[in-house]
């Protein structure tokens, strides 16, 4: 990990994203993700039409375990999920996947 302009850069760590419908489901998924493995919650953002995306960072095995646990959570259907094992460094400059992450308006084009 390094420090770039006051933002912690988590190079070579995986990114996990889980999309659900509704804030209660997003809260339950976020709770499950951080309890299931040694991961850091990056964001929990409403993306429109009631959909929420929860983003985590951590070692590849931990992110895999956390997303697997979230997918098996009863009562809250996971709409979609994605794991990027080692994202390219330039993604951290344009997407909200860095801890701490900037407000969403900073990423709008």
N, C-alpha and C positions, 0 to 999 in steps of 0.2 A: 504494500500500500504506500502511496505517496501523497503529498500535499500539493495541489495545484491551485493557486490563488485562493487559499482558504477553504477549499472544498476537498474532502477526503476522497481520494481516487482508489477504488478497490480493483486494481488490475488483476487479471487472471482469476477472478472469482466469477462464479456463475450468476446468472440472472434468472429468476423464476417469476412468471406472471400467471395469475389466476383471475379469470373473469367470471362474475356472478351477476345475478339479477337481484337488486335490492340492497339497501344499506345493512339491514340485519344480517344478511348472508355474507356481505363483505366483512363485517365485524367478526362473525363466527369463523370465517376462513382465515382472516388475519391472525386471530387468536390461535387457531390450530397450527398455522404455519410456524409461528414463533415458538410454540410449545413442542412441536414435533422434532425440531432439530436446531442446531446452532446457526441460525440465520438472522439477518438484520432486516427489519421492515423498512423499506425505502419509501413506499407511498401506498395510499389507499384513496383512489380518486374516482369520482363519478365521471363517466365518459358520455353521458347522455342516455335518454330513454330508459332511465332506471338501472342501467348497467354500471357496474363498478369493476375496476381492475386493481388488484392487490399485487404489488411488486416487492420481491425480496432479493437479497444478495447473500452469498455465502459460498463455501466450498461446494464443489459439484455434487458430492455425495449427500451433503446436508440439504442442498436445494432440492435434489431428487426426492429425498425422504420426506421433506416438508410438503412438496407438491403432491406426492402420493397420498400423504395423510389427508390433505385438504380434499382431494378427489374422492376419498372414501367417507367424508363427513356426511352423516345422515341428516336429511331435512333441508339441505342447502345444495341444490344442483350446481355443479361447476359447468358453466357454459363452454368455456374453452380454457386451455392452459398452454404454456410454452416455457421451455427451459433452453437457455442459451448457455452452453458450457463455459466458454471463454470468449466473451464478446470482444470485438476489436476495440482498441482504445479510443478511436475517434467517435464511437457511438456514445460514449460518456459525455461528450461535448455537445451533442445535439438531442439526446433523449434524457428524460428524467429518471436515470437509473443510478445516480450517484448519491451517496450518503454524506452529509445531509443534502437533500434535493431542493432545487429552486421551486418557487411557486409556478403553477402551470402556465400562467400568462407569459413567463419568460421563455417558454418553448413554442409559443404560437408563432406561425410565420406570417 
